Amino acid sequence: MPPKTKEKGVKAGSQKKKKNAGAALRRDEARRAKASENQLKQRLQGLEAELEGARSEGKAIYAEMSRQCRALQEEMETRSRRLEEEVRGLREQLEMCQKEAEAARREAEEVLGERDQTLAQLRAHVADMEAKYEEILHGSLDGLLAKLRAVKPQWDRDVLRLHARHKEQLRQFGLNPLDL
């Protein structure tokens, strides 16, 4: 093709300049994009490192919490076993105490029954003895009264004789017995 006109050449030169400027812009944008990419890569690496750190920390926390959970479970199981043993021991003691209390109650009832029976026997014996002593006392008093009745006439005669004798002795001394 034939060479182009100047105008066209001018246009071509300005297009070259525009092309050069466009290439510079593209290179500049490419550099900025590359720098931005590098920054984003660094930021991504930082975030990935931070994420990895967080994951590692999360795993460590999870491991620690799992360990603590197992330790608590073991402690609770140990405590539960100890409490179950204590409850079993207390139940055995309670059962033994209940048996002892029941035996003591039965024994007390038996002793009280024996005491009541003994008291009843003693009361009956005392009543029987009272009746016998009353009978003996009445018999003795009746016998004594009969003897006194039998002896009274004799005593009355003896008293009268003694009285008369004393009266006579007083007269012999010159005393009037009625004055005394």
Secondary structure, DSSP 8 states (H G I E B T S, - for coil): -----HHHHHHHHHHHHHHHHHHHHHHHHHHHHHHHHHHHHHHHHHHHHHHHHHHHHHHHHHHHHHHHHHHHHHHHHHHHHHHHHHHHHHHHHHHHHHHHHHHHHHHHHHHHHHHHHHHHHHHHHHHHHHHHHHHHHHHHHHHHHHHHHHHHHHHHHHHHHHHHHHHHHHHHTT--TTT-
